């Protein structure tokens, strides 16, 4: 007779377990649906990883169908998991392809710049040197007590970033040309910011922007020994920070050129 008394308790326990499994499968299904929606709304992912997106959708539909049957919680969890993984794979695949495209584009751009440097070397050195000297004076627009200084505004960088924008290449290529044809000259690259935000972060950003310019020059063959990099952050403003125009003037990178013997003025 004991098994008869135990039967109700056993049914209650099975019902509790079934309820827990149903709750878990429903949560897994909702998570999978949200993940799938997040990738299906991104055109680039749909273009880069159509098969993975299709598999994610098919697995999600199977999970939804099983959710309508009692006792199929394990199947719901299984297909919801597959859908979520396929969605994640689709996103990763798309990011990988985008990174590859960016790397290829950058490589082609750098190759064009290197070719431009080589073409410049084939020109008459003296004539080209005079032309570049005139260009440098025109670009720098300031013969200071520290020497010839070229000022790069922050428009050449992405907002609040040390990453160079596309418009910076042409300007910096002229500097590279000049240094290639004047191998004894050296430069000091100095970064500055306005006074908005944290002073320590501004100092780090000014150094990072100056370093980015130096790295760009090195990538085109300028020896690291000819380049000094320093960040001054909010120091040495050239305008008041009270106005947007003044702050924009203070957010800059200055390139200080040595004399023909490679002598640079002392750092600030």
C-alpha positions as CSV (number, residue, x, y, z in Angstrom):
1,X,0.0,0.0,0.0
2,X,2.9,2.4,0.5
3,X,3.4,3.0,-3.3
4,X,-0.2,4.3,-3.4
5,X,0.5,6.9,-0.8
6,X,3.7,8.0,-2.5
7,X,2.1,8.5,-5.9
8,X,0.6,12.0,-5.2
9,X,3.9,13.2,-3.9
10,X,5.7,11.8,-6.9
11,X,3.3,13.6,-9.2
12,X,3.8,16.9,-7.4
13,X,7.6,16.6,-7.6
14,X,7.4,15.8,-11.3
15,X,5.2,18.8,-11.8
16,X,7.6,21.1,-10.0
17,X,10.5,19.8,-12.1
18,X,8.5,20.3,-15.3
19,X,7.7,23.9,-14.2
20,X,11.4,24.7,-13.7
21,X,12.3,23.2,-17.0
22,X,9.5,25.2,-18.8
23,X,10.7,28.4,-17.2
24,X,14.3,27.8,-18.2
25,X,13.3,26.9,-21.8
26,X,11.2,30.0,-22.0
27,X,14.0,32.2,-20.8
28,X,16.4,30.6,-23.3
29,X,13.9,31.1,-26.1
30,X,13.5,34.8,-25.3
31,X,17.3,35.3,-25.1
32,X,17.7,33.6,-28.5
33,X,15.0,35.7,-30.0
34,X,16.5,38.9,-28.8
35,X,20.0,37.9,-30.0
36,X,18.6,37.0,-33.4
37,X,16.7,40.3,-33.7
38,X,19.8,42.2,-32.9
39,X,21.7,40.7,-35.9
40,X,18.8,40.6,-38.3
41,X,18.5,44.4,-38.0
42,X,22.1,45.0,-39.2
43,X,22.3,45.1,-43.0
44,X,26.1,44.6,-42.9
45,X,25.7,41.3,-41.0
46,X,23.0,40.1,-43.3
47,X,25.3,40.8,-46.3
48,X,28.5,39.3,-44.7
49,X,27.1,36.2,-43.0
50,X,23.8,35.2,-44.7
51,X,24.2,31.5,-44.1
52,X,24.8,31.9,-40.4
53,X,21.8,34.3,-40.1
54,X,19.7,31.7,-41.9
55,X,20.8,28.9,-39.6
56,X,20.1,31.1,-36.5
57,X,16.6,31.8,-37.8
58,X,15.8,28.2,-38.6
59,X,17.0,27.0,-35.2
60,X,14.9,29.7,-33.5
61,X,11.8,28.6,-35.5
62,X,12.3,25.0,-34.4
63,X,12.7,26.1,-30.7
64,X,9.4,28.1,-31.0
65,X,7.6,25.0,-32.5
66,X,8.8,22.7,-29.7
67,X,7.8,25.3,-27.1
68,X,4.2,24.5,-28.1
69,X,4.5,20.9,-26.9
70,X,4.4,19.7,-23.3
71,X,7.5,17.8,-22.3
72,X,9.7,19.4,-25.0
73,X,11.7,21.8,-22.8
74,X,15.0,20.1,-23.6
75,X,14.4,20.5,-27.3
76,X,13.5,24.1,-26.8
77,X,16.7,24.8,-24.9
78,X,18.8,22.9,-27.4
79,X,17.5,24.8,-30.5
80,X,17.5,28.1,-28.7
81,X,21.1,27.6,-27.8
82,X,21.9,26.7,-31.4
83,X,20.1,29.8,-32.6
84,X,22.0,32.1,-30.2
85,X,25.4,30.5,-31.2
86,X,24.7,31.0,-34.9
87,X,23.7,34.6,-34.2
88,X,27.0,35.2,-32.4
89,X,28.9,33.5,-35.1
90,X,27.2,35.7,-37.7
91,X,28.2,38.8,-35.8
92,X,31.8,37.6,-35.4
93,X,32.1,36.6,-39.0
94,X,30.9,40.1,-40.1
95,X,33.3,41.8,-37.8
96,X,36.1,39.7,-39.1
97,X,35.3,40.6,-42.7
98,X,35.0,44.3,-41.9
99,X,38.4,44.3,-40.2
100,X,39.9,42.5,-43.2
101,X,38.4,45.1,-45.5
102,X,39.7,48.0,-43.4
103,X,43.2,46.4,-43.3
104,X,43.2,45.9,-47.0
105,X,42.2,49.5,-47.6
106,X,44.8,50.8,-45.2
107,X,47.5,48.6,-46.9
108,X,46.6,49.9,-50.3
109,X,46.6,53.5,-49.1
110,X,50.0,53.1,-47.4
111,X,51.4,51.5,-50.6
112,X,50.2,54.5,-52.6
113,X,51.9,56.8,-50.2
114,X,55.2,54.8,-50.3
115,X,55.0,54.9,-54.1
116,X,54.5,58.7,-54.0
117,X,57.6,59.0,-51.8
118,X,59.6,56.9,-54.3
119,X,58.4,59.0,-57.2
120,X,59.4,62.2,-55.4
121,X,63.0,60.8,-55.0
122,X,63.2,60.4,-58.7
123,X,62.8,64.2,-59.2
124,X,65.6,66.6,-59.3
125,X,66.7,66.8,-55.6
126,X,67.7,70.4,-55.6
127,X,64.6,71.6,-57.4
128,X,62.3,69.4,-55.3
129,X,64.0,70.5,-52.1
130,X,63.4,74.2,-52.9
131,X,59.8,73.5,-53.8
132,X,59.2,71.5,-50.6
133,X,61.0,74.2,-48.5
134,X,58.5,76.8,-49.9
135,X,55.7,74.4,-49.2
136,X,56.8,73.9,-45.6
137,X,57.0,77.6,-45.0
138,X,53.5,78.1,-46.5
139,X,52.1,75.3,-44.4
140,X,53.8,76.3,-41.2
141,X,52.9,79.9,-41.6
142,X,55.0,80.7,-38.5
143,X,58.7,81.2,-38.0
144,X,59.0,81.3,-34.2
145,X,61.8,81.7,-31.7
146,X,61.7,77.9,-31.4
147,X,62.1,77.4,-35.2
148,X,59.8,76.6,-38.0
149,X,56.5,75.3,-36.6
150,X,53.6,73.6,-38.5
151,X,50.3,73.5,-36.7
152,X,47.8,70.6,-37.3
153,X,44.3,71.3,-36.1
154,X,42.2,68.6,-34.4
155,X,40.0,68.4,-37.5
156,X,42.7,66.0,-38.8
157,X,41.7,63.6,-36.0
158,X,38.5,61.8,-35.3
159,X,36.6,63.5,-32.5
160,X,38.1,62.8,-29.0
161,X,40.4,60.2,-30.6
162,X,44.0,59.8,-31.6
163,X,43.0,58.2,-34.8
164,X,43.9,60.2,-37.9
165,X,41.2,61.1,-40.4
166,X,41.5,60.6,-44.1
167,X,42.2,64.3,-44.7
168,X,45.4,64.1,-42.7
169,X,47.3,61.9,-45.2
170,X,47.9,64.6,-47.8
171,X,49.2,67.1,-45.2
172,X,51.5,64.6,-43.5
173,X,52.8,63.2,-46.8
174,X,54.2,66.7,-47.5
175,X,56.1,66.5,-44.2
176,X,57.4,63.1,-45.0
177,X,58.6,64.2,-48.5
178,X,60.4,67.1,-46.9
179,X,62.2,64.8,-44.3
180,X,63.1,62.2,-47.0
181,X,64.8,64.9,-49.0
182,X,66.4,66.5,-46.0
183,X,67.8,63.5,-44.1
184,X,69.6,65.6,-41.5
185,X,66.5,67.4,-40.3
186,X,64.6,66.2,-37.3
187,X,61.2,67.0,-35.8
188,X,59.6,67.3,-32.4
189,X,55.8,66.5,-32.5
190,X,53.9,68.2,-29.7
191,X,50.3,67.5,-28.7
192,X,48.0,69.9,-27.0
193,X,44.3,70.0,-25.9
194,X,41.8,72.5,-24.5
195,X,40.8,72.5,-20.8
196,X,37.6,70.5,-21.1
197,X,37.4,67.2,-19.3
198,X,39.9,65.5,-17.0
199,X,43.4,67.0,-17.1
200,X,45.1,63.6,-16.9
201,X,43.0,62.3,-19.8
202,X,43.7,65.4,-21.9
203,X,47.4,64.9,-21.2
204,X,47.2,61.3,-22.4
205,X,45.2,62.3,-25.5
206,X,47.7,65.0,-26.5
207,X,50.6,62.4,-26.2
208,X,48.6,59.8,-28.1
209,X,47.9,62.2,-31.0
210,X,51.5,63.3,-31.2
211,X,52.5,59.6,-31.2
212,X,50.1,58.8,-34.0
213,X,51.6,61.4,-36.2
214,X,55.1,60.1,-35.4
215,X,54.0,56.5,-36.1
216,X,52.6,57.6,-39.4
217,X,55.9,59.1,-40.4
218,X,57.8,56.0,-39.3
219,X,55.4,53.8,-41.4
220,X,56.6,55.8,-44.5
221,X,60.3,55.3,-43.7
222,X,61.3,58.1,-41.4
223,X,63.7,56.8,-38.8
224,X,62.4,56.9,-35.3
225,X,65.7,58.5,-34.2
226,X,64.7,61.6,-36.1
227,X,61.4,62.0,-34.3
228,X,60.6,63.2,-30.8
229,X,57.1,63.0,-29.3
230,X,55.7,64.9,-26.3
231,X,52.3,65.7,-25.0
232,X,51.5,68.9,-23.1
233,X,47.8,68.5,-22.5
234,X,46.1,71.7,-21.5
235,X,49.4,73.7,-21.2
236,X,50.6,76.4,-23.5
237,X,47.2,77.5,-24.9
238,X,47.2,79.8,-27.9
239,X,43.7,81.1,-27.3
240,X,41.2,81.5,-24.5
241,X,39.2,78.4,-23.7
242,X,36.0,80.4,-23.0
243,X,34.8,80.1,-26.6
244,X,34.4,77.1,-29.0
245,X,36.7,78.8,-31.5
246,X,39.4,79.3,-28.9
247,X,39.1,75.7,-27.7
248,X,39.4,74.5,-31.3
249,X,42.6,76.5,-31.7
250,X,44.1,74.9,-28.5
251,X,43.3,71.4,-29.7
252,X,46.3,70.9,-32.0
253,X,49.5,69.1,-32.8
254,X,52.5,71.2,-33.6
255,X,55.5,69.9,-35.6
256,X,58.7,71.7,-34.8
257,X,61.4,71.3,-37.5
258,X,65.1,71.3,-36.7
259,X,67.7,73.4,-38.7
260,X,69.6,71.8,-41.5
261,X,72.1,70.3,-39.1
262,X,69.4,68.5,-37.1
263,X,69.5,70.9,-34.1
264,X,66.1,71.3,-32.3
265,X,65.3,73.9,-29.8
266,X,65.0,72.8,-26.2
267,X,61.7,71.3,-25.1
268,X,59.3,73.5,-23.3
